């Protein structure tokens, strides 16, 4: 076990009774068979159908974001799917920010492309791994038969095979959602976060650190009432830490499904299709058409979360107009699971999450504008 992992779990003296069956099942890990020749004709067709649907819906951020929401509408018990939808919306906004009126003045085209590749690869991998799990659940419900023995056909971690089997028996929505958070973050840890290509070209780049310093790194869950745009969310800190990403996912999940917010956020998600432009939720501040004239000096647009009189709205393009689809290389093989102690993350945290993010996000935008003014015209 890693030093970081030991530090995480030192505080826990006893394993709660509800987690002991999971520990036992995980300790019984055995080699799984993925040979297609062992499948019946029906099973082989099902596997191929799921792989095909996964490829079709994993073309880009727009298609996968829609697929998560469509699945959740059909299967509201699988709450992680709506969390994935909302986080995927944020990924799309981050992608188009790279081509918007702010970051284009702070990052070179090469850095924009590296950051996009990092975001796209991460989100492509998560969907590639998670969507077959969701479709197998759906098939299990349709046929009233546990189909999760087919998970090895998709390279799914043994950890999730155990967790889906237990979910099929217990129907603990919280436990499954957190398990999927644990899985997705571990799945991308070696494939992206610790990947030397991204470490060398992006994670250590000045602009990546500048974004963190400026705190332009919030995950937002926007909604609206009759008067104004509102939002809740969390700031992303120490993104390179696996532990911090898992804990962030748990906080986001708790926040999203808080009775005070869920219905409003869900209603807005249903009303407003995801385009990748921040205009989707804040048309008073952002526009998917560039209102500035080419080559004109940068001017501030925002003050106290409002557009300065006479100022142009910030340019936030749609994903379609910002980035082309990317042909991804196959996912790297291998099972991240090795230590049953990851189940300590399944413990519930009784404390309430503070989701106040509105003012912090506004201040972040204004800080970026000040950084652009301080930098002056960007050299070509």
C-alpha angles and dihedrals in degrees: 000000000000122000089245090052092051091052091051095055102034089092093061115085102171132028113233113248093243090061097049095083088052091052091050093049093047092050089057092065112156135176111279125219117234099170107134090208088071092062127094117241091258092049093048091051091048092051092049092047092052092047090050094049090048092053092047093051095042097067095111144332093284096054096045093045090053092046092056091051094045089052093049091051088056095040111028092169090072095074094173088072092066091045088052090049093053095044088048089054088055091049089054091051090050090051094052092042085069088065096036131102096273114043093039085069094051103039134052119237089253092054091047090053093048092050092047090050089052093050095042095047092049094049094041090053095048092051091044089056101036105040096064088053091053093048092048089053089051091050091048090054092045094051096033087232131113105249098173093107083081094063093097088064087070098043092251117167119262086235091067093044087060094043095049091049090052092045091052088058102036105026092213101166095187094051093049093047093052091045089056090049090052090047098048094049093047090046093060096037098090096020096056118353095052094029108125092220091062094036092057100040105031121005092059096038119119094236093055089055092043090058090052092047091050089046093230086148108098126138106219132202103193127194136155143219126202092282111037151357114271132185143183128192149118136270118241114234129172092009091177090064114092091202093053093049092052093048089047090053090052092051092048091050092050091047096047094051095043107128089232094062113017101085094048094048092046092048091053092047089054093047098045119051114215114255099161093248119115085223084083091079105014112036092158090066104026134045130187088218117073106242094186123091116245113268098007118139117266116262129189115258105180139065124165094346092307135102112257109244109269094011124128120248115252113268112244111168126205115258090247090060095041107047139018122227115275125223102224125210115240117282114267112256125238141089115257093200116103109132128053091209091085085084089078085080087067091071113112119244109218095199119102117244118237106225099178103136107137099095093038091054092048090050090050092055091049091049090054090051090052090049090054092050091048092050095050123200110355115241116240 
